[in-house]
Amino acid sequence: MPTTRTRTKSSVVVQYAVPRRGVPGAALLRKWARCASSRAVTLRIVGEREGRELNRTFRKIDRATNVLSFEGGDIVLCHPVIWREARAQGKSVTAHYAHLVVHGVLHLRGYGHEKKRDAARMEAREIRILRRAGFRNPYTVE
């Protein structure tokens, strides 16, 4: 998913394609992305329709997903999915966004979770980054 903005090293561009109500502010989104990497990225917050279209186009899965990462440095976060997941998991929307921003950035850094060993490595990294940012382990239920 290409973007049209020019990015400098370590810049984090935030684009809102949905109303900002209930979505963390750009300063927080940038902070969480920078906690995971100094790489230049664009974070795009989208609705269900755009999230579904992108997932169908690039992953051949006909439903919206919470986060998609693209090699060029674009990360797409689907607000309705994130909101529903946060409620279902008993988490704050803010904590879930922080986790998914970090998760998306780690994908850009080459982390994956297809294999059990890779997933454990990625989750451990997420937990460390989120702890430093003031969040609890996103994989525990409290």
N, CA, C and O atoms as a GROMACS GRO file, in nm:
protein
  568
    1MET      N    1   0.084  -0.117   0.000
    1MET     CA    2   0.000   0.000   0.000
    1MET      C    3   0.088   0.123   0.000
    1MET      O    4   0.135   0.163   0.107
    2PRO      N    5   0.114   0.184  -0.112
    2PRO     CA    6   0.202   0.300  -0.117
    2PRO      C    7   0.137   0.424  -0.058
    2PRO      O    8   0.015   0.440  -0.063
    3THR      N    9   0.219   0.510  -0.004
    3THR     CA   10   0.171   0.639   0.045
    3THR      C   11   0.236   0.748  -0.038
    3THR      O   12   0.332   0.724  -0.111
    4THR      N   13   0.183   0.869  -0.027
    4THR     CA   14   0.234   0.977  -0.109
    4THR      C   15   0.323   1.073  -0.033
    4THR      O   16   0.379   1.164  -0.094
    5ARG      N   17   0.338   1.057   0.097
    5ARG     CA   18   0.419   1.149   0.174
    5ARG      C   19   0.566   1.111   0.168
    5ARG      O   20   0.600   0.993   0.164
    6THR      N   21   0.650   1.211   0.168
    6THR     CA   22   0.793   1.188   0.176
    6THR      C   23   0.830   1.172   0.322
    6THR      O   24   0.785   1.249   0.407
    7ARG      N   25   0.912   1.073   0.352
    7ARG     CA   26   0.950   1.048   0.490
    7ARG      C   27   1.100   1.065   0.507
    7ARG      O   28   1.179   1.030   0.419
    8THR      N   29   1.137   1.118   0.620
    8THR     CA   30   1.276   1.126   0.655
    8THR      C   31   1.306   1.012   0.752
    8THR      O   32   1.215   0.952   0.808
    9LYS      N   33   1.433   0.984   0.772
    9LYS     CA   34   1.471   0.878   0.865
    9LYS      C   35   1.409   0.905   1.001
    9LYS      O   36   1.414   1.017   1.052
   10SER      N   37   1.351   0.804   1.059
   10SER     CA   38   1.288   0.803   1.190
   10SER      C   39   1.158   0.883   1.198
   10SER      O   40   1.106   0.903   1.308
   11SER      N   41   1.105   0.929   1.086
   11SER     CA   42   0.978   1.000   1.093
   11SER      C   43   0.864   0.900   1.101
   11SER      O   44   0.872   0.790   1.046
   12VAL      N   45   0.759   0.938   1.168
   12VAL     CA   46   0.638   0.858   1.176
   12VAL      C   47   0.523   0.947   1.133
   12VAL      O   48   0.489   1.044   1.201
   13VAL      N   49   0.465   0.913   1.020
   13VAL     CA   50   0.350   0.987   0.967
   13VAL      C   51   0.225   0.913   1.010
   13VAL      O   52   0.218   0.790   1.001
   14VAL      N   53   0.126   0.987   1.058
   14VAL     CA   54  -0.001   0.928   1.100
   14VAL      C   55  -0.110   0.982   1.009
   14VAL      O   56  -0.125   1.103   0.992
   15GLN      N   57  -0.187   0.890   0.952
   15GLN     CA   58  -0.301   0.926   0.866
   15GLN      C   59  -0.428   0.868   0.927
   15GLN      O   60  -0.431   0.751   0.964
   16TYR      N   61  -0.531   0.949   0.935
   16TYR     CA   62  -0.660   0.903   0.985
   16TYR      C   63  -0.758   0.897   0.869
   16TYR      O   64  -0.786   0.998   0.806
   17ALA      N   65  -0.810   0.778   0.842
   17ALA     CA   66  -0.913   0.762   0.738
   17ALA      C   67  -1.048   0.735   0.804
   17ALA      O   68  -1.145   0.699   0.738
   18VAL      N   69  -1.053   0.754   0.936
   18VAL     CA   70  -1.176   0.739   1.014
   18VAL      C   71  -1.184   0.858   1.109
   18VAL      O   72  -1.084   0.925   1.133
   19PRO      N   73  -1.304   0.886   1.163
   19PRO     CA   74  -1.312   0.990   1.267
   19PRO      C   75  -1.220   0.954   1.383
   19PRO      O   76  -1.203   0.836   1.415
   20ARG      N   77  -1.160   1.053   1.444
   20ARG     CA   78  -1.060   1.029   1.548
   20ARG      C   79  -1.119   0.989   1.683
   20ARG      O   80  -1.044   0.956   1.775
   21ARG      N   81  -1.247   0.991   1.697
   21ARG     CA   82  -1.310   0.957   1.824
   21ARG      C   83  -1.275   0.813   1.863
   21ARG      O   84  -1.301   0.719   1.788
   22GLY      N   85  -1.215   0.799   1.980
   22GLY     CA   86  -1.179   0.666   2.029
   22GLY      C   87  -1.045   0.615   1.979
   22GLY      O   88  -1.001   0.508   2.019
   23VAL      N   89  -0.980   0.691   1.892
   23VAL     CA   90  -0.849   0.652   1.837
   23VAL      C   91  -0.742   0.732   1.912
   23VAL      O   92  -0.756   0.853   1.928
   24PRO      N   93  -0.635   0.666   1.956
   24PRO     CA   94  -0.528   0.742   2.022
   24PRO      C   95  -0.475   0.854   1.932
   24PRO      O   96  -0.477   0.843   1.809
   25GLY      N   97  -0.428   0.959   1.994
   25GLY     CA   98  -0.374   1.072   1.920
   25GLY      C   99  -0.244   1.039   1.848
   25GLY      O  100  -0.177   0.940   1.879
   26ALA      N  101  -0.211   1.122   1.753
   26ALA     CA  102  -0.093   1.100   1.670
   26ALA      C  103   0.035   1.095   1.752
   26ALA      O  104   0.125   1.016   1.722
   27ALA      N  105   0.045   1.179   1.856
   27ALA     CA  106   0.168   1.181   1.937
   27ALA      C  107   0.191   1.045   2.005
   27ALA      O  108   0.304   0.997   2.010
   28LEU      N  109   0.084   0.984   2.056
   28LEU     CA  110   0.099   0.853   2.119
   28LEU      C  111   0.134   0.746   2.016
   28LEU      O  112   0.221   0.662   2.040
   29LEU      N  113   0.066   0.748   1.902
   29LEU     CA  114   0.095   0.650   1.798
   29LEU      C  115   0.241   0.659   1.753
   29LEU      O  116   0.308   0.558   1.735
   30ARG      N  117   0.289   0.783   1.736
   30ARG     CA  118   0.430   0.802   1.698
   30ARG      C  119   0.524   0.748   1.806
   30ARG      O  120   0.623   0.682   1.776
   31LYS      N  121   0.492   0.778   1.931
   31LYS     CA  122   0.576   0.732   2.043
   31LYS      C  123   0.589   0.581   2.042
   31LYS      O  124   0.699   0.528   2.055
   32TRP      N  125   0.477   0.511   2.027
   32TRP     CA  126   0.481   0.364   2.030
   32TRP      C  127   0.560   0.308   1.912
   32TRP      O  128   0.633   0.210   1.927
   33ALA      N  129   0.545   0.370   1.794
   33ALA     CA  130   0.621   0.323   1.678
   33ALA      C  131   0.770   0.343   1.701
   33ALA      O  132   0.851   0.256   1.666
   34ARG      N  133   0.807   0.456   1.760
   34ARG     CA  134   0.949   0.484   1.785
   34ARG      C  135   1.007   0.395   1.895
   34ARG      O  136   1.127   0.371   1.898
   35CYS      N  137   0.922   0.346   1.985
   35CYS     CA  138   0.969   0.252   2.088
   35CYS      C  139   1.019   0.123   2.025
   35CYS      O  140   1.108   0.057   2.078
   36ALA      N  141   0.962   0.087   1.911
   36ALA     CA  142   0.995  -0.040   1.846
   36ALA      C  143   1.103  -0.027   1.740
   36ALA      O  144   1.167  -0.126   1.705
   37SER      N  145   1.126   0.095   1.688
   37SER     CA  146   1.223   0.111   1.580
   37SER      C  147   1.245   0.259   1.551
   37SER      O  148   1.159   0.342   1.579
   38SER      N  149   1.359   0.289   1.495
   38SER     CA  150   1.384   0.426   1.449
   38SER      C  151   1.353   0.439   1.301
   38SER      O  152   1.377   0.544   1.240
   39ARG      N  153   1.300   0.335   1.244
   39ARG     CA  154   1.267   0.331   1.101
   39ARG      C  155   1.153   0.428   1.070
   39ARG      O  156   1.063   0.446   1.152
   40ALA      N  157   1.156   0.488   0.952
   40ALA     CA  158   1.048   0.575   0.907
   40ALA      C  159   0.927   0.489   0.869
   40ALA      O  160   0.940   0.393   0.794
   41VAL      N  161   0.811   0.525   0.922
   41VAL     CA  162   0.689   0.450   0.892
   41VAL      C  163   0.572   0.545   0.875
   41VAL      O  164   0.575   0.660   0.919
   42THR      N  165   0.469   0.494   0.810
   42THR     CA  166   0.340   0.562   0.804
   42THR      C  167   0.239   0.471   0.871
   42THR      O  168   0.226   0.353   0.836
   43LEU      N  169   0.168   0.526   0.967
   43LEU     CA  170   0.059   0.455   1.034
   43LEU      C  171  -0.071   0.511   0.978
   43LEU      O  172  -0.095   0.631   0.984
   44ARG      N  173  -0.155   0.424   0.923
   44ARG     CA  174  -0.283   0.466   0.866
   44ARG      C  175  -0.394   0.396   0.943
   44ARG      O  176  -0.400   0.273   0.947
   45ILE      N  177  -0.482   0.475   1.003
   45ILE     CA  178  -0.595   0.422   1.078
   45ILE      C  179  -0.714   0.420   0.983
   45ILE      O  180  -0.754   0.524   0.930
   46VAL      N  181  -0.771   0.301   0.962
   46VAL     CA  182  -0.876   0.285   0.862
   46VAL      C  183  -1.003   0.225   0.924
   46VAL      O  184  -1.003   0.178   1.038
   47GLY      N  185  -1.109   0.229   0.846
   47GLY     CA  186  -1.235   0.167   0.883
   47GLY      C  187  -1.242   0.024   0.831
   47GLY      O  188  -1.149  -0.026   0.768
   48GLU      N  189  -1.353  -0.038   0.860
   48GLU     CA  190  -1.374  -0.179   0.824
   48GLU      C  191  -1.364  -0.203   0.673
   48GLU      O  192  -1.302  -0.300   0.630
   49ARG      N  193  -1.424  -0.116   0.595
   49ARG     CA  194  -1.425  -0.137   0.449
   49ARG      C  195  -1.284  -0.135   0.390
   49ARG      O  196  -1.247  -0.225   0.315
   50GLU      N  197  -1.206  -0.034   0.425
   50GLU     CA  198  -1.070  -0.026   0.372
   50GLU      C  199  -0.983  -0.138   0.426
   50GLU      O  200  -0.901  -0.194   0.353
   51GLY      N  201  -1.000  -0.173   0.553
   51GLY     CA  202  -0.924  -0.282   0.612
   51GLY      C  203  -0.953  -0.414   0.542
   51GLY      O  204  -0.862  -0.493   0.516
   52ARG      N  205  -1.080  -0.437   0.513
   52ARG     CA  206  -1.118  -0.561   0.443
   52ARG      C  207  -1.063  -0.564   0.302
   52ARG      O  208  -1.011  -0.666   0.256
   53GLU      N  209  -1.074  -0.451   0.232
   53GLU     CA  210  -1.025  -0.444   0.095
   53GLU      C  211  -0.874  -0.470   0.087
   53GLU      O  212  -0.828  -0.544   0.001
   54LEU      N  213  -0.799  -0.410   0.177
   54LEU     CA  214  -0.654  -0.429   0.178
   54LEU      C  215  -0.617  -0.573   0.212
   54LEU      O  216  -0.528  -0.631   0.150
   55ASN      N  217  -0.685  -0.631   0.310
   55ASN     CA  218  -0.656  -0.769   0.348
   55ASN      C  219  -0.691  -0.864   0.234
   55ASN      O  220  -0.620  -0.961   0.208
   56ARG      N  221  -0.802  -0.837   0.166
   56ARG     CA  222  -0.842  -0.921   0.052
   56ARG      C  223  -0.742  -0.907  -0.062
   56ARG      O  224  -0.702  -1.006  -0.123
   57THR      N  225  -0.701  -0.785  -0.091
   57THR     CA  226  -0.609  -0.760  -0.202
   57THR      C  227  -0.470  -0.819  -0.177
   57THR      O  228  -0.413  -0.883  -0.266
   58PHE      N  229  -0.416  -0.798  -0.059
   58PHE     CA  230  -0.277  -0.835  -0.034
   58PHE      C  231  -0.258  -0.969   0.035
   58PHE      O  232  -0.150  -1.027   0.026
   59ARG      N  233  -0.360  -1.020   0.105
   59ARG     CA  234  -0.344  -1.148   0.175
   59ARG      C  235  -0.446  -1.252   0.130
   59ARG      O  236  -0.442  -1.366   0.173
   60LYS      N  237  -0.538  -1.211   0.041
   60LYS     CA  238  -0.642  -1.301  -0.011
   60LYS      C  239  -0.734  -1.352   0.101
   60LYS      O  240  -0.786  -1.464   0.093
   61ILE      N  241  -0.755  -1.270   0.204
   61ILE     CA  242  -0.845  -1.303   0.314
   61ILE      C  243  -0.956  -1.199   0.314
   61ILE      O  244  -0.930  -1.080   0.326
   62ASP      N  245  -1.079  -1.244   0.300
   62ASP     CA  246  -1.193  -1.154   0.279
   62ASP      C  247  -1.257  -1.108   0.410
   62ASP      O  248  -1.375  -1.131   0.435
   63ARG      N  249  -1.176  -1.044   0.493
   63ARG     CA  250  -1.225  -0.982   0.616
   63ARG      C  251  -1.121  -0.881   0.662
   63ARG      O  252  -1.003  -0.891   0.627
   64ALA      N  253  -1.166  -0.784   0.738
   64ALA     CA  254  -1.071  -0.687   0.794
   64ALA      C  255  -0.991  -0.755   0.904
   64ALA      O  256  -1.042  -0.844   0.973
   65THR      N  257  -0.868  -0.713   0.921
   65THR     CA  258  -0.784  -0.763   1.029
   65THR      C  259  -0.733  -0.644   1.109
   65THR      O  260  -0.747  -0.530   1.065
   66ASN      N  261  -0.676  -0.668   1.224
   66ASN     CA  262  -0.637  -0.558   1.312
   66ASN      C  263  -0.520  -0.476   1.259
   66ASN      O  264  -0.523  -0.353   1.265
   67VAL      N  265  -0.416  -0.541   1.207
   67VAL     CA  266  -0.298  -0.468   1.160
   67VAL      C  267  -0.239  -0.537   1.038
   67VAL      O  268  -0.232  -0.660   1.031
   68LEU      N  269  -0.197  -0.457   0.943
   68LEU     CA  270  -0.126  -0.504   0.824
   68LEU      C  271   0.002  -0.423   0.811
   68LEU      O  272   0.000  -0.301   0.827
   69SER      N  273   0.111  -0.489   0.783
   69SER     CA  274   0.240  -0.422   0.762
   69SER      C  275   0.284  -0.445   0.619
   69SER      O  276   0.275  -0.556   0.566
   70PHE      N  277   0.333  -0.339   0.556
   70PHE     CA  278   0.379  -0.347   0.418
   70PHE      C  279   0.527  -0.310   0.413
   70PHE      O  280   0.572  -0.218   0.482
   71GLU      N  281   0.601  -0.381   0.332
   71GLU     CA  282   0.747  -0.367   0.326
   71GLU      C  283   0.796  -0.224   0.311
   71GLU      O  284   0.904  -0.191   0.362
   72GLY      N  285   0.723  -0.140   0.245
   72GLY     CA  286   0.768  -0.002   0.223
   72GLY      C  287   0.763   0.085   0.347
   72GLY      O  288   0.803   0.201   0.342
   73GLY      N  289   0.714   0.031   0.458
   73GLY     CA  290   0.708   0.108   0.582
   73GLY      C  291   0.568   0.154   0.618
   73GLY      O  292   0.552   0.239   0.705
   74ASP      N  293   0.468   0.099   0.553
   74ASP     CA  294   0.330   0.135   0.583
   74ASP      C  295   0.268   0.032   0.676
   74ASP      O  296   0.282  -0.088   0.656
   75ILE      N  297   0.200   0.082   0.777
   75ILE     CA  298   0.127  -0.002   0.871
   75ILE      C  299  -0.017   0.047   0.874
   75ILE      O  300  -0.042   0.165   0.895
   76VAL      N  301  -0.110  -0.045   0.851
   76VAL     CA  302  -0.252  -0.013   0.850
   76VAL      C  303  -0.316  -0.074   0.974
   76VAL      O  304  -0.302  -0.193   1.000
   77LEU      N  305  -0.385   0.009   1.051
   77LEU     CA  306  -0.454  -0.034   1.172
   77LEU      C  307  -0.603  -0.013   1.151
   77LEU      O  308  -0.647   0.098   1.120
   78CYS      N  309  -0.682  -0.119   1.168
   78CYS     CA  310  -0.826  -0.112   1.144
   78CYS      C  311  -0.898  -0.085   1.276
   78CYS      O  312  -0.909  -0.174   1.361
   79HIS      N  313  -0.946   0.038   1.293
   79HIS     CA  314  -1.004   0.081   1.419
   79HIS      C  315  -1.120  -0.006   1.467
   79HIS      O  316  -1.120  -0.046   1.584
   80PRO      N  317  -1.220  -0.038   1.383
   80PRO     CA  318  -1.331  -0.119   1.436
   80PRO      C  319  -1.286  -0.256   1.486
   80PRO      O  320  -1.338  -0.304   1.587
   81VAL      N  321  -1.192  -0.318   1.418
   81VAL     CA  322  -1.143  -0.449   1.461
   81VAL      C  323  -1.066  -0.435   1.593
   81VAL      O  324  -1.086  -0.515   1.685
   82ILE      N  325  -0.981  -0.335   1.602
   82ILE     CA  326  -0.904  -0.313   1.725
   82ILE      C  327  -0.997  -0.285   1.842
   82ILE      O  328  -0.976  -0.338   1.951
   83TRP      N  329  -1.097  -0.204   1.821
   83TRP     CA  330  -1.193  -0.172   1.926
   83TRP      C  331  -1.265  -0.298   1.974
   83TRP      O  332  -1.276  -0.321   2.095
   84ARG      N  333  -1.314  -0.379   1.881
   84ARG     CA  334  -1.386  -0.503   1.917
   84ARG      C  335  -1.294  -0.599   1.993
   84ARG      O  336  -1.334  -0.658   2.093
   85GLU      N  337  -1.171  -0.615   1.944
   85GLU     CA  338  -1.077  -0.706   2.010
   85GLU      C  339  -1.045  -0.659   2.151
   85GLU      O  340  -1.041  -0.740   2.244
   86ALA      N  341  -1.022  -0.530   2.168
   86ALA     CA  342  -0.990  -0.476   2.301
   86ALA      C  343  -1.104  -0.506   2.398
   86ALA      O  344  -1.080  -0.551   2.510
   87ARG      N  345  -1.227  -0.482   2.356
   87ARG     CA  346  -1.342  -0.511   2.443
   87ARG      C  347  -1.351  -0.659   2.474
   87ARG      O  348  -1.371  -0.697   2.590
   88ALA      N  349  -1.336  -0.743   2.373
   88ALA     CA  350  -1.347  -0.888   2.392
   88ALA      C  351  -1.237  -0.941   2.484
   88ALA      O  352  -1.259  -1.038   2.558
   89GLN      N  353  -1.119  -0.879   2.480
   89GLN     CA  354  -1.005  -0.925   2.559
   89GLN      C  355  -0.995  -0.854   2.694
   89GLN      O  356  -0.904  -0.883   2.773
   90GLY      N  357  -1.088  -0.763   2.722
   90GLY     CA  358  -1.086  -0.691   2.849
   90GLY      C  359  -0.969  -0.596   2.863
   90GLY      O  360  -0.920  -0.573   2.973
   91LYS      N  361  -0.924  -0.541   2.751
   91LYS     CA  362  -0.811  -0.447   2.750
   91LYS      C  363  -0.862  -0.308   2.717
   91LYS      O  364  -0.972  -0.292   2.663
   92SER      N  365  -0.783  -0.208   2.750
   92SER     CA  366  -0.817  -0.073   2.704
   92SER      C  367  -0.783  -0.065   2.554
   92SER      O  368  -0.692  -0.132   2.506
   93VAL      N  369  -0.857   0.017   2.485
   93VAL     CA  370  -0.830   0.039   2.342
   93VAL      C  371  -0.689   0.096   2.327
   93VAL      O  372  -0.618   0.060   2.233
   94THR      N  373  -0.649   0.182   2.416
   94THR     CA  374  -0.515   0.242   2.410
   94THR      C  375  -0.407   0.135   2.420
   94THR      O  376  -0.312   0.135   2.342
   95ALA      N  377  -0.420   0.044   2.516
   95ALA     CA  378  -0.320  -0.062   2.532
   95ALA      C  379  -0.316  -0.152   2.409
   95ALA      O  380  -0.209  -0.196   2.366
   96HIS      N  381  -0.433  -0.180   2.352
   96HIS     CA  382  -0.436  -0.268   2.235
   96HIS      C  383  -0.373  -0.198   2.114
   96HIS      O  384  -0.300  -0.261   2.037
   97TYR      N  385  -0.400  -0.069   2.097
   97TYR     CA  386  -0.334   0.006   1.990
   97TYR      C  387  -0.182   0.004   2.008
   97TYR      O  388  -0.109  -0.021   1.912
   98ALA      N  389  -0.136   0.028   2.130
   98ALA     CA  390   0.009   0.029   2.154
   98ALA      C  391   0.069  -0.105   2.112
   98ALA      O  392   0.172  -0.110   2.046
   99HIS      N  393   0.003  -0.213   2.152
   99HIS     CA  394   0.053  -0.346   2.117
   99HIS      C  395   0.057  -0.365   1.966
   99HIS      O  396   0.157  -0.413   1.912
  100LEU      N  397  -0.049  -0.327   1.897
  100LEU     CA  398  -0.055  -0.352   1.753
  100LEU      C  399   0.038  -0.261   1.673
  100LEU      O  400   0.086  -0.300   1.567
  101VAL      N  401   0.063  -0.141   1.722
  101VAL     CA  402   0.162  -0.056   1.655
  101VAL      C  403   0.300  -0.121   1.668
  101VAL      O  404   0.372  -0.133   1.569
  102VAL      N  405   0.335  -0.163   1.788
  102VAL     CA  406   0.463  -0.231   1.810
  102VAL      C  407   0.470  -0.358   1.725
  102VAL      O  408   0.572  -0.386   1.661
  103HIS      N  409   0.363  -0.435   1.725
  103HIS     CA  410   0.356  -0.559   1.648
  103HIS      C  411   0.382  -0.531   1.498
  103HIS      O  412   0.460  -0.600   1.434
  104GLY      N  413   0.314  -0.430   1.446
  104GLY     CA  414   0.330  -0.394   1.304
  104GLY      C  415   0.472  -0.350   1.272
  104GLY      O  416   0.527  -0.388   1.168
  105VAL      N  417   0.531  -0.270   1.360
  105VAL     CA  418   0.669  -0.225   1.338
  105VAL      C  419   0.766  -0.342   1.342
  105VAL      O  420   0.859  -0.349   1.263
  106LEU      N  421   0.744  -0.435   1.434
  106LEU     CA  422   0.833  -0.552   1.442
  106LEU      C  423   0.824  -0.637   1.315
  106LEU      O  424   0.924  -0.695   1.272
  107HIS      N  425   0.707  -0.644   1.255
  107HIS     CA  426   0.696  -0.714   1.127
  107HIS      C  427   0.786  -0.646   1.023
  107HIS      O  428   0.852  -0.713   0.945
  108LEU      N  429   0.788  -0.514   1.023
  108LEU     CA  430   0.874  -0.441   0.928
  108LEU      C  431   1.022  -0.469   0.955
  108LEU      O  432   1.105  -0.461   0.864
  109ARG      N  433   1.055  -0.500   1.078
  109ARG     CA  434   1.193  -0.531   1.116
  109ARG      C  435   1.229  -0.677   1.092
  109ARG      O  436   1.340  -0.720   1.123
  110GLY      N  437   1.134  -0.754   1.037
  110GLY     CA  438   1.164  -0.893   1.002
  110GLY      C  439   1.113  -0.997   1.099
  110GLY      O  440   1.133  -1.116   1.078
  111TYR      N  441   1.048  -0.955   1.206
  111TYR     CA  442   0.992  -1.051   1.300
  111TYR      C  443   0.866  -1.113   1.240
  111TYR      O  444   0.794  -1.049   1.163
  112GLY      N  445   0.841  -1.238   1.276
  112GLY     CA  446   0.722  -1.307   1.228
  112GLY      C  447   0.667  -1.399   1.335
  112GLY      O  448   0.726  -1.414   1.442
  113HIS      N  449   0.554  -1.461   1.304
  113HIS     CA  450   0.494  -1.551   1.402
  113HIS      C  451   0.431  -1.673   1.337
  113HIS      O  452   0.340  -1.734   1.392
  114GLU      N  453   0.480  -1.709   1.219
  114GLU     CA  454   0.429  -1.828   1.151
  114GLU      C  455   0.475  -1.956   1.220
  114GLU      O  456   0.399  -2.052   1.232
  115LYS      N  457   0.599  -1.958   1.265
  115LYS     CA  458   0.653  -2.074   1.336
  115LYS      C  459   0.652  -2.045   1.485
  115LYS      O  460   0.667  -1.930   1.527
  116LYS      N  461   0.635  -2.149   1.565
  116LYS     CA  462   0.625  -2.135   1.709
  116LYS      C  463   0.746  -2.062   1.769
  116LYS      O  464   0.731  -1.975   1.855
  117ARG      N  465   0.864  -2.098   1.723
  117ARG     CA  466   0.987  -2.035   1.774
  117ARG      C  467   0.992  -1.887   1.739
  117ARG      O  468   1.030  -1.804   1.822
  118ASP      N  469   0.954  -1.854   1.616
  118ASP     CA  470   0.952  -1.714   1.574
  118ASP      C  471   0.848  -1.634   1.653
  118ASP      O  472   0.873  -1.520   1.692
  119ALA      N  473   0.733  -1.696   1.676
  119ALA     CA  474   0.627  -1.629   1.753
  119ALA      C  475   0.674  -1.599   1.895
  119ALA      O  476   0.649  -1.490   1.947
  120ALA      N  477   0.741  -1.694   1.957
  120ALA     CA  478   0.790  -1.674   2.093
  120ALA      C  479   0.892  -1.560   2.097
  120ALA      O  480   0.891  -1.479   2.190
  121ARG      N  481   0.978  -1.553   1.997
  121ARG     CA  482   1.079  -1.446   1.989
  121ARG      C  483   1.011  -1.311   1.971
  121ARG      O  484   1.048  -1.213   2.036
  122MET      N  485   0.912  -1.304   1.882
  122MET     CA  486   0.842  -1.179   1.856
  122MET      C  487   0.763  -1.134   1.979
  122MET      O  488   0.765  -1.017   2.016
  123GLU      N  489   0.693  -1.228   2.042
  123GLU     CA  490   0.614  -1.193   2.160
  123GLU      C  491   0.704  -1.142   2.273
  123GLU      O  492   0.668  -1.047   2.341
  124ALA      N  493   0.818  -1.205   2.293
  124ALA     CA  494   0.911  -1.160   2.398
  124ALA      C  495   0.957  -1.017   2.370
  124ALA      O  496   0.966  -0.935   2.462
  125ARG      N  497   0.986  -0.988   2.245
  125ARG     CA  498   1.029  -0.853   2.208
  125ARG      C  499   0.916  -0.753   2.230
  125ARG      O  500   0.939  -0.644   2.283
  126GLU      N  501   0.795  -0.789   2.190
  126GLU     CA  502   0.679  -0.701   2.212
  126GLU      C  503   0.661  -0.671   2.360
  126GLU      O  504   0.640  -0.556   2.399
  127ILE      N  505   0.669  -0.774   2.443
  127ILE     CA  506   0.650  -0.759   2.587
  127ILE      C  507   0.752  -0.662   2.645
  127ILE      O  508   0.718  -0.575   2.725
  128ARG      N  509   0.880  -0.677   2.605
  128ARG     CA  510   0.986  -0.588   2.654
  128ARG      C  511   0.961  -0.443   2.612
  128ARG      O  512   0.972  -0.351   2.694
  129ILE      N  513   0.928  -0.423   2.486
  129ILE     CA  514   0.904  -0.288   2.435
  129ILE      C  515   0.784  -0.225   2.505
  129ILE      O  516   0.790  -0.110   2.549
  130LEU      N  517   0.677  -0.300   2.516
  130LEU     CA  518   0.556  -0.246   2.579
  130LEU      C  519   0.577  -0.218   2.728
  130LEU      O  520   0.524  -0.120   2.780
  131ARG      N  521   0.653  -0.302   2.795
  131ARG     CA  522   0.683  -0.277   2.937
  131ARG      C  523   0.756  -0.145   2.953
  131ARG      O  524   0.724  -0.066   3.042
  132ARG      N  525   0.855  -0.120   2.865
  132ARG     CA  526   0.929   0.007   2.870
  132ARG      C  527   0.838   0.126   2.841
  132ARG      O  528   0.864   0.237   2.887
  133ALA      N  529   0.732   0.104   2.765
  133ALA     CA  530   0.637   0.211   2.732
  133ALA      C  531   0.526   0.223   2.838
  133ALA      O  532   0.438   0.309   2.827
  134GLY      N  533   0.532   0.138   2.940
  134GLY     CA  534   0.436   0.150   3.050
  134GLY      C  535   0.314   0.059   3.040
  134GLY      O  536   0.215   0.082   3.109
  135PHE      N  537   0.320  -0.043   2.956
  135PHE     CA  538   0.207  -0.134   2.938
  135PHE      C  539   0.239  -0.273   2.991
  135PHE      O  540   0.355  -0.314   2.997
  136ARG      N  541   0.135  -0.343   3.030
  136ARG     CA  542   0.149  -0.480   3.077
  136ARG      C  543   0.164  -0.576   2.960
  136ARG      O  544   0.145  -0.540   2.844
  137ASN      N  545   0.198  -0.698   2.993
  137ASN     CA  546   0.210  -0.804   2.893
  137ASN      C  547   0.077  -0.820   2.820
  137ASN      O  548  -0.024  -0.852   2.884
  138PRO      N  549   0.074  -0.800   2.689
  138PRO     CA  550  -0.053  -0.808   2.616
  138PRO      C  551  -0.105  -0.951   2.598
  138PRO      O  552  -0.218  -0.971   2.554
  139TYR      N  553  -0.024  -1.049   2.633
  139TYR     CA  554  -0.063  -1.188   2.614
  139TYR      C  555  -0.117  -1.253   2.741
  139TYR      O  556  -0.153  -1.371   2.739
  140THR      N  557  -0.124  -1.178   2.850
  140THR     CA  558  -0.180  -1.235   2.973
  140THR      C  559  -0.322  -1.182   2.993
  140THR      O  560  -0.354  -1.069   2.955
  141VAL      N  561  -0.403  -1.264   3.053
  141VAL     CA  562  -0.541  -1.226   3.083
  141VAL      C  563  -0.548  -1.196   3.231
  141VAL      O  564  -0.505  -1.275   3.315
  142GLU      N  565  -0.603  -1.080   3.263
  142GLU     CA  566  -0.612  -1.041   3.406
  142GLU      C  567  -0.756  -1.024   3.447
  142GLU      O  568  -0.783  -0.991   3.563
   0.00000   0.00000   0.00000
